[in-house]
């Protein structure tokens, strides 16, 4: 398994959109995204002006139902 880099939230949101996710709502500084065909696949991205920590990014990838290599290809 490949290690996750530290990335900005905007890149994470774009990668999730490429994977078929759409923005459902924004609550405060958190973007809540849902997959178009499978509503059970949801991901919450904290949208702050700093890189996401690797543990947070790993949790987002897991919530989205993706594996790390697939997510890295979407970046």
N, C-alpha and C positions, 0 to 999 in steps of 0.2 A: 504494500500500500504506500502511496506517495504522501509526503507531508504536505499539509496545507500552508500556503503563504499567508501573510497578513495582507488583507485587501480592504479597500474602501467600500462602504455600504452600497454606493452607486453601482460598482462593478458586480456586486452580489445580486442586486435587484435585476440588472440587465441579464445576468447569467440565468437567473430563475425564469425571467420572461422568455428567454430562448428555449428553456426546458418546458414551456407550456403553462407557466404560472401567470396569473393576472393579479393586479392590485385590487383587493376587496375593500380595504379601508385603511385609514391612517389614524392611529390613536396616539396623540402626543408625538413622540419622535420614533414610533415603531410602525413599520409598514407590515401589514398583514396580507399575505398573498395566498391564493388558493389555485390549485391546478384546474385547468379548464374542463377536462373530462373526468377527473376523479376528485370530488369535493373533499374526500377524507384526507387528501394530501395538502397540508397547510404548512406554511412557514412564516415565522415572524422575524423581521430584520430590524434590529435597532439602528436607526439612521442618525448617527452623530458625525461630527466633523473630525473623525479619527479612524484609524484602521481598526477593524474588528479583531479581537483576540482569537487565537487559533482554536481554543476550546469553544468559544461562541460560534465560530464559523463551522466547526465540526457538528455542533448541535443543529445549526440551520440546515446543513446538508442531510443530516439524519431525519429531521422533520420533513424535508422535501421528498424523502424516499429515494435519494440518489446515492451513488457511491462516490468516493473521493475522486477517482480517476475521471468519471463522467463529468463531475462538476468542474474539474480543472480544464477539460476540453471546452466547456461552455464559457469559461472566462475569456 
